[in-house]
Amino acid sequence: MSPERTRALVETVARVLGPATGGTAEVQENYDHPVAVVPAEQWIAALTAARDELGAIFFDWLTGVDELENGYTVAAFVCAPADAAPGGSGPGLARGQGLLLKTLVPRDHAELPSATTVYRGAAWHERETFEMFGIEFSGHPDLKPLLLPDGFEGHPLRKEFILASRVVKAWPGAKEPGESDRDRGRASPGRRRMLPPGVPGDEWLKPLPAVTAPATPASDDSPSAPAGAGEGEG
């Protein structure tokens, strides 16, 4: 897509989402695609405008991103399977064009209205995001685990989640600089080895300190040594 067409598309999306979200939508271009960031309270309004006014009637995917202390980003990609009919605030999206919508929810209250009220296809995407990140989607018709086994505890895609298998198995990814066979002997001695993602520090594997039972004091009725025992005879 040419820069001119990309710029026109971003302007069209901004003209539609601006009024729909009370002027809170921030629309930018990223790798020739429009990206709209909206507050959580305007999430449904933005999705509805994308569907009804931009012609993005096809729901592609929804997922989350752990942003640590900033909370969780929820992102959804929607696109137009055909040219949108002219009208409303602009011509809308052309066939095959898509829009990435993003919002942020706080870490201590990770909840967002369900997109299923706008796109029914978001149902299992939200179930997966719920079990992987622990984000609640209020109004979802059947928000229950999708992929993990029964009884699984925790949310595996949160960055604080401990991946125990990474501790007991060799990390299959690329080695750290200086750790490959080719670089053996050439590693910087002062470089601290980095742990793979999901692996805690060595302190997690240290055994608990041994507990020593307190000494039992001798009872009064225990036999005592005879007087003068151990003393030399005069």
N, C-alpha and C positions, 0 to 999 in steps of 0.2 A: 504494500500500500504506500502510495506517495505521501510525503509529509503534508501536502495540502489536503488530501483526503482524510488523513489522520486528524489534522487540526479541525477540519469541519465536523468530523464525527464527535470529537471531544466537545466541541461547542454545542452540538445538538443534544448530547447527553446532559450537559450542564443546564441547557435551557429547559429540559424536561424535569430533571431531578431537583433543580433549585426550588421552584414553586411547590413541588410535591412534598418536599421535606422542610418547608419553612425557611429556605435559604441556608440550610446547614450542610448540604452535600458539598464535598470537595472533589472535583473531577479533574483528573490529570491523565497524561499520556504515559504509558509504560510499554516499551517495545511494540509500538504501533497499535496498541490497544487502549481503550479508555478504562480507567479504574476510578470508581467512585467510593469514597469513604464517607460513611454517614454515622450519626449517633445511634446507639442501640434503640432508643425510643422511636427512631424514624426508619427502622429496618423494614418493617412491613410496608410502609408507605413507599419506600424506594423500590422494593421488589414489585409492588403493584404498578407503579408508574413504568417500570421497565417492561412489564408484560403488556400493559394496556396501551401505553403511548409510544413506546419504542418498538413494539412488535417482537420483543424477546420472549416468545411463548414457550421456548424449549429450555427446560432446566437441565443443566449438564452435571454439576457437582457442587457439593458443599463440604467444607472441612474446617478444622481449627488449627491454630498455631499458638504454642505456649510462649508468651512474651515475658515470662518471669514476673518481676514486680509490677509490670505494666498491665498484667491481666492476660486475657486470651483474645486473639483475633479470630473472628468467624468470617470466612470468605465463601462466596457463592459465585458461580459462573453461569450466566444465562446467555442465550443467543437467539437469533432470528432464523428460522428455517426457510423463510421466504421474505421477499421485499415487503416492508411495512407499508400499509396504505397511507398516503399523504393525509395530513390533518392534524389537529391538535396543535402542539407547540413546535412541531417540526416533522420532517419526512421520516424520522425513525431510522432503524437499522436496515441495512441491505442484507440480502441473503448471505448467510454464513458469518455475519459479523456478530461479535459477542461483547459482553460487558461484564467486568469483574466488580462485584460489590463487596465491600468490607466494612466491618464494624468491630468495636472493642468492648468487651465486658470485663468488669473488675474481677480480680482473683478471689476475693472473699465473698462475692455474690455472682457467680458465673451463671447467669440466666438470660435467655433471649426468647422473644415470641417465636413460635414455630412458623417456618416458611410454608408449612403444608396448607395454610389457609390461602396461599397464593399459588403454589406449585405442589401438587400432590406427590410429584416425583421426589420431593425433598425428604420423604418420610424415612427411608432407610439410611440416607446420608446423615440425618440428624441422630438416628439411633447409634450409628457408628461413632459419631463425634461425641455423643453423650457418654458412651462407655470408654472411649479412648482418652477423653479429656475431662470428663465429669461436668460438662456444660449442660444445664437443664434447658429444655425447649418447652416453654409453657404453651399449652394448647395442643401439643402433639397427641394424636389419637391413640398411640400405643408405644410409649417411650420405654423400651426395655432393651437389654443387651442383644446384640446382633451376632457377634463373632466369637466372643470369649466363652470359655466353658462355664458351666454353672458353678457358683461358689467362688469365682475368681475375685480377688480383692485388689482394689487400687485401679489406677487409670494409666495404662502403659505409655501413653505419649506425653504425659506430663514430665517435665525435665527433672523433677526430683524423684521420679520413680526408679527404684534400684533394679537393674537387670542382672539378676543373680547368675544367669548363664554366662554373662560376660566375665564373671570372676573365675568360673571353673573351666572355661574353654579359652583356647587361644583366640585372640581377636583376629578375624579373617581379613580385616581391611589393610590398607597400606601401612608399612612400618614407619616408625618415626625416623627422621634424618639420622644417619649413622648406624641404624640397626639392621640394614640389609646386608647380605653376604658380601656384596660388592664394596660396601663402606666399612667392613669390619676393621677395627683398629684405627679408624680415622675419625671416630665420633669425638665431639668436644667433651672433655671430661667434666666440664662445669654445667653441661646442659641437663636440666631436670626432665626425666622421662614423663611424657604426658600419658594419662590414662584414657582408654577408649570411652566413648559416651556411654553413660549408664553404669559405669563401674565406680564404686565408692573407693575411698582411700584405704590404705593398709589398716587403719585403726578399726575398720569394720570387720576384719578377719582375725583380729587378735583374740586369743582365748580369754575367758573371764579369769580374774585372779583367783588363785587357790584359796579356799577358805579353811583356816586351821581351827580345829576345835579347841576351845579354851581348856587349860590344864585344870584337872579336878583336884581340889585341895584334899589333903589327907584327913580322914575322920579322926575324932578324938579317941575312938575305941580301937584304932589300929595298933598292932604290936609295936612297941618302941624298943630301941636298942638298949641293952643293959648298961647301967651306969659304969663308966670307966672303959667301955669297949673302945678299942682302937688306941687307948693310951698305953704308953710303955710302962712296964712294971719297974718299980724303984728297987 
